[in-house]
Every structure is written in C-alpha cells, then in structure tokens.
Amino acid sequence: MKEYRAAEALQVILADRDRESVVCPSCGGVEFERTPKRRIRGAAGEAPYRQVTLKCQKCGRQASYIPGQVTQPSDSQLAANVEG
C-alpha cells in the first residue's frame, strides 16, 4: 500500500472535502476510488465519523480521513493536556 506524503495527502483530502475535482499530486491521475462512495448530505442513518479512503487508480497511492465537523483542539486545550 502506497500512501501520499503529508502535504500531498492534505491536498487530496481538501479537494474531496470541498467536493472539487481530485487530481493526484504524485502522478496527475484524475480517477479516484472513494470508499465509501459519496452520499447526499444529511442522509438519514449516515455515520458521522466514518473513515473515507481515496485511492488513485493510476499510481495506487491513497489517503484516508474522517469526514464531518471534526476540529482540532485550540492551543490552550493542547497545553492543558500536556500539563495534566
């Protein structure tokens, strides 16, 4: 299994999250296998934190992420976790 470097993975993930055309930063391929397939927003019974995997059909590189309204903790929250 080949994975993207961090910057490349971020590029692929952001394009998918923004529902833009995904282009492989490694080989320029435009055909991706997305697992699970995209659903209509707000579909009943949709798992909010299901992992999404994007795999380039040309070079086989892939990236995974968890969709939804996931945010990172603020700096003060990180500091509290480190200290505590």
C-alpha positions, 0 to 999 in steps of 0.5 A: 500500500502506497500512501501520499506524503503529508502535504500531498495527502492534505491536498487530496483530502481538501479537494474531496472535502470541498467536493472539487475535482481530485487530481493526484499530486504524485502522478496527475491521475484524475480517477479516484476510488472513494470508499465509501462512495459519496452520499447526499448530505444529511442522509438519514442513518449516515455515520458521522465519523466514518473513515473515507479512503481515496485511492488513485487508480493510476499510481495506487497511492491513497489517503484516508480521513474522517469526514464531518465537523471534526476540529482540532483542539485550540492551543490552550486545550493542547497545553492543558493536556500536556500539563495534566 
